[in-house]
Structures are given as structure tokens and as C-alpha cells.
Amino acid sequence: MTALSLRGLRGGVGTSSLLAATGQALHRLGERVLLVDMCPENLLRLHFNVDVSEPGGWARAMIDGVAWNTQAWDVEPGLSVLPYGRLKLEEQDQIEQRLLSEPMLWDRRQASLAEHFDWILFDVPLRLPGHAHIGPCALRLRIVEADAACHVLIQQDESSGEHLLINRFDPVSQLQRDLLLIWSKQYGARLLPLTVHLDEAMREALAFKKPVGTYAESSLAAQDVLSLATWCLTRRSEAE
Amino acid sequence: MAALPTALQVKARVKSRADRADDIALLKQELELPELEYVDISAQIELQKALNRWPLLEEMERLQPAVQPRVHQADFDKLP
């Protein structure tokens, strides 16, 4: 079992949609995949047609004293999603404190899930360090857009162990082309050798409650994400 | 499920597209001269132009001396 995490460098870079798409692409390539939403926004499930009004999830279960592992949804055989659940702000704080005081919690959970899945994908929030304690993680991707804000934030970022993946890349933009050139020089192998292009299909996919590879299989973004899934498989083979 | 050939080409340590495209790095490897001093002038000029286009990127660059281009575009009027 291999863990993969996606975390935005700033808010709004499309991390949850990209995670949903990557999980679906890995599943399409024959892998057994679990997607775990670590974000209190609780949006990941909507890519897999879970009802908006459905309040359940692993964090909701912890607050309610219910077993966390009964909260996942089977999308298809070999593809499951575990929502965060709907929590009030003070409940989110309780979960954060619990995760900070028990940083090994998701280590144990990962171990109990290992035999059932080839991949566990974590959608990790920005500013909740407790929620980032997801256990051992072989592939950690920082999602960025090729814009000036991300350029500044990358240089301020201290977690240089994470790969950088450019989402919503628009090759028509001079600024984005320039940043791609500069980042290639500056960050070398840390920058993934692929980008996910700007594609309206990615936004439409959430409105359609599907990952982009299911909603628009032949779209540019879906093809890019399939390349990303293949890159993940390559990295796993190299690590073995 | 249709088998995708891309999922299978993973046996050896695969060089990234950027590695493969870097002719100079490949040449250094082939000649066993890793220390060879070589400056890709056209790439450096492109990088400098990219930085010069945007004041914020230029300012950030001054904080990051590591990728400071070593070569600047020649001004032939000033040559002796």
C-alpha cells in the first residue's frame, strides 16, 4: 500500500478536484484506491456522487463516538471515498487538538487499511498541522498554480521534501510560461515533469458530481491526470 | 479493463523528460566529464528575459542568487 498526499500551496488551486481525478485514474489503471478527505470543507465526496446533505465522515464519527471505518462509500469495486463529515467550527478544533495529541492515529489507521488498498490518497488542508499527520507517505505533492503568489510562497515554504505539481497551466500565458522556465531551473527534479492544463472540464466535473476522468474522459485535464497517475506508478516501482 | 502500455514501462530507473531533453547533461555523462564547465547561453538569456519581464520575479531573483544567470546578452555597440 502506498500513500499519496496532495496539499495546495495556497487555497483555491484545485487540490480536491485533482485528488478525485487522480484516484479515479489510478483505479482505471487497475489499482485499488481509497481517497481520504482530511479537509473540514468536506468537498471531496461530492466528486463521487455522495449527497450534499449527507453529514457522515471519519471526523464526524470521532465526535459522535462512532467507528470511523464505517463511514466510507464504495464508489465502485476497488474505489472508495472516506469523507471528513460535517462539523461545526468548534468540533473541527476538537479534531485538530485530538490529532495533535495523537500524531500516530493515522499511522495505525493506514496499517489497518493496508491489505485492502494499493493506494490511499489524502486531501490535506493548508493550515491545520494536526490534520497533516497522515502517517507514512511515500509521495507528497504540493499543488501550485503558475502565478506570482505561488512564486513568492514556494520560496517561503519550508517543506522542501514535497514535489511541486502545476495545476491549471495555461500555455497561452506569457507569465505562466516564464514561471515554468524559472521553476524548472530553480527546483529541478522537485518539479514534476508534467503539468495539469487549465481545462473547464475540471470545474464542470464537480458540478456534475464526478471526477474529471469519468465526466470527460477525453478532455485535456483527464489525459494529464492519467499521466500523473502513471508517474505515481513509476515512482512506486522505483521505490520498491 | 483496457491495458494502458504506459503503466508497464516502469522497470528501470526512468529519466524524466527534462533529463532526457538535456543534451549537455547527456554529453557530459557520455564523455565522463561531470565537471565540464559549460554555459548554455541561449537558455540563460531566455531565463534572464523571463525575469526581466516581471518586476516581482526580478526582485525575488535578487533574493535567490543560486539561479542568477552568469551570462548577459552582449551589447555589440560597447565592444572595443
Chai-1 contact restraints between the chains, C-beta under 6 A:
chainA,res_idxA,chainB,res_idxB,connection_type,confidence,min_distance_angstrom,max_distance_angstrom,comment,restraint_id
A,L29,B,A7,contact,1.0,0.0,6.0,A-B,restraint_1
A,A148,B,L56,contact,1.0,0.0,6.0,A-B,restraint_2
A,D178,B,A50,contact,1.0,0.0,6.0,A-B,restraint_3
A,L181,B,A50,contact,1.0,0.0,6.0,A-B,restraint_4
A,I182,B,A50,contact,1.0,0.0,6.0,A-B,restraint_5
A,K185,B,L47,contact,1.0,0.0,6.0,A-B,restraint_6
A,K185,B,V67,contact,1.0,0.0,6.0,A-B,restraint_7
A,Q186,B,V67,contact,1.0,0.0,6.0,A-B,restraint_8
A,P193,B,S16,contact,1.0,0.0,6.0,A-B,restraint_9
A,P193,B,R17,contact,1.0,0.0,6.0,A-B,restraint_10
A,P193,B,A18,contact,1.0,0.0,6.0,A-B,restraint_11
A,T230,B,T6,contact,1.0,0.0,6.0,A-B,restraint_12
A,T230,B,A7,contact,1.0,0.0,6.0,A-B,restraint_13
A,L233,B,A7,contact,1.0,0.0,6.0,A-B,restraint_14
A,T234,B,V10,contact,1.0,0.0,6.0,A-B,restraint_15
A,T234,B,V14,contact,1.0,0.0,6.0,A-B,restraint_16
A,S237,B,V10,contact,1.0,0.0,6.0,A-B,restraint_17
